Amino acid sequence: TSILASCATDRSLVLYDLRTASPLHRSVLTLASNAISWNPMEAFNLALANEDHNIYLFDMRNLSRALDVLKDHVSAVMDVEFSPTGEELVSASYDRSIRLWKRNEGHSRDVYHTKRMQRVFSACWTPDNKYILSGSDDGNIRLWRSNASARSGVKSARQRQKLEYDVALRERYKHMPEVKRIARHRHVPKQVKKAGEIKREELGGIKRREENERKHGKKGVKRRSDREKMVLATKQ
């Protein structure tokens, strides 16, 4: 309850303790972060919305490497927030989309967008964990369901039983190619799709070059994971 975290345009992540007069810890990342969100259920974990299109999950007890990297956005992530249960996150991005993530998965489970929505600067969960609010550049606040197919009306026992049966069926056959394809497929705007393809090609080229340098350069050079690469320096 006494710990504060801040991110700044100098690419730093700083932790403060209200009981002391000086900062606890300072980490410098490769690019600046735009927002921080603490996990409400695991008080030592936090998420960073970064300019490099990724969301980084950190444990405040070890800031030399990230716990996980969430990748799918194709532009700077402007905001991020944990759900009240601490199991999911919502992120708002400059690429005019909102993405929902499971805490332990590196790719988003859902993406929300509309034709008229512009760059999204903020997103947050409602306390009941059922809805998401987003604020975008076109001057509107939008309300979304956290589960796109869920309905909020009163359900009869037969309806509830049917929905639970459907979920169980999807879980049982999720490894089947046809079911997997339907579950994974999401429509995204043309610009986002094109930018994603270009980004994949660029990242693939960078990885190939690094691997070639490692193979043919001096021996003993180890691979560095994305969870470590983005932390340039740490200082207690």
SULBEL-V458983 format. One record per pair of residues at least 6 apart in sequence whose ideal C-beta (glycine too) atoms are under 8 Angstrom apart, sorted by the first residue. I is the first residue (numbers start at 1). J is the second residue. Records with the same first field share a line. If there is no record, write none. Layout:
# SULBEL-V458983
I: J + J
This chain:
# SULBEL-V458983
2: 17 + 18 + 19
3: 15 + 16 + 17 + 18 + 24 + 60
4: 15 + 16 + 17 + 18
5: 13 + 14 + 15 + 16 + 36 + 38 + 46 + 60
6: 13 + 14 + 16 + 36
7: 13 + 14 + 32 + 33 + 34 + 35 + 36 + 48
8: 14 + 32
9: 32
10: 28 + 32
11: 28 + 29 + 30 + 31 + 32 + 33 + 232
12: 26 + 27 + 28 + 29
13: 26 + 27 + 28 + 29 + 33 + 36 + 48 + 58 + 63
14: 23 + 25 + 26 + 27
15: 23 + 24 + 25 + 26 + 60 + 63
16: 23 + 24
17: 24
24: 236
25: 60 + 63 + 234 + 235 + 236
26: 234 + 235
27: 63 + 64 + 231 + 233 + 234 + 235
28: 231 + 232 + 233 + 234
29: 48 + 50 + 56 + 230 + 231 + 232
30: 52 + 229 + 230 + 232
31: 50 + 51 + 52 + 230
32: 50 + 51
33: 48 + 49 + 50 + 51 + 56
34: 49 + 50 + 51 + 76 + 77 + 78 + 79
35: 48 + 49 + 77 + 78 + 79 + 80 + 81
36: 46 + 47 + 48 + 49 + 80
37: 46 + 47 + 49 + 80 + 81 + 82 + 89
38: 45 + 46 + 82
39: 45 + 46 + 47 + 82 + 86 + 103
40: 82 + 84 + 85 + 86
41: 85 + 86 + 87
42: 86
44: 59 + 60 + 61
45: 57 + 58 + 59 + 60 + 67
46: 57 + 58 + 60
47: 55 + 56 + 57 + 58 + 80 + 82 + 89
48: 55 + 56 + 57 + 58 + 80
49: 55 + 77 + 78 + 79 + 80 + 91 + 92
50: 56 + 76 + 77 + 230
51: 76 + 77
52: 76 + 230
53: 71 + 73 + 74 + 75 + 76 + 77 + 93 + 199
54: 69 + 70 + 71 + 73 + 77 + 226 + 230
55: 69 + 70 + 73 + 77 + 80 + 89 + 91 + 101
56: 66 + 68 + 69 + 70 + 227 + 230
57: 66 + 67 + 68 + 69 + 70 + 103
58: 66 + 67
59: 67
63: 231 + 234
64: 228 + 231 + 234
65: 225 + 227 + 228 + 231
66: 226 + 227 + 228 + 230 + 231
67: 227
68: 103 + 104 + 106 + 227
69: 106 + 226 + 227 + 230
70: 89 + 91 + 101 + 105 + 106 + 107 + 108
71: 106 + 107
72: 99 + 107 + 108 + 111
73: 91 + 93 + 95 + 97 + 99
74: 93 + 95 + 192 + 195 + 196 + 199
75: 93 + 94 + 95 + 195
76: 93 + 94
77: 91 + 92 + 93 + 94
78: 92 + 93 + 94 + 119 + 120 + 121 + 122
79: 91 + 92 + 120 + 121 + 122 + 123 + 124
80: 89 + 90 + 91 + 92 + 123
81: 89 + 90 + 123 + 124 + 125
82: 88 + 89 + 103 + 125
83: 89 + 90 + 125 + 129 + 146
84: 125 + 127 + 128 + 129
85: 129
86: 103
87: 102 + 103
88: 100 + 101 + 102 + 103 + 109 + 146
89: 100 + 101 + 103
90: 98 + 99 + 100 + 101 + 123 + 124 + 125 + 132 + 146
91: 98 + 99 + 101 + 108 + 123
92: 98 + 120 + 121 + 122 + 123 + 134 + 135 + 136
93: 99 + 119 + 120
94: 119 + 120
95: 119 + 191 + 192 + 195
96: 113 + 117 + 118 + 119 + 120 + 136 + 189 + 191 + 192
97: 111 + 112 + 113 + 120 + 188 + 189 + 192
98: 111 + 112 + 113 + 120 + 123 + 132 + 134 + 144
99: 108 + 110 + 111 + 112
100: 108 + 109 + 110 + 111 + 112 + 132 + 146
101: 107 + 108 + 109
102: 109
110: 148 + 186
111: 186 + 188
112: 132 + 134 + 144 + 148
113: 188 + 189 + 192
114: 142
115: 189
116: 138 + 140
117: 134 + 136 + 138 + 140 + 142
118: 136 + 137 + 138
119: 136 + 137
120: 134 + 135 + 136 + 137
121: 135 + 136 + 137
122: 134 + 135
123: 132 + 133 + 134 + 135
124: 132 + 133
125: 131 + 132 + 133 + 146
126: 132 + 133
129: 146
130: 145 + 146 + 147 + 150 + 152
131: 143 + 144 + 145 + 146
132: 143 + 144 + 145 + 146
133: 141 + 142 + 143 + 144
134: 141 + 142 + 144
135: 141
136: 142
145: 152
155: 163
170: 179 + 183
173: 179
174: 180 + 183
188: 196
210: 223
213: 221
214: 221 + 223
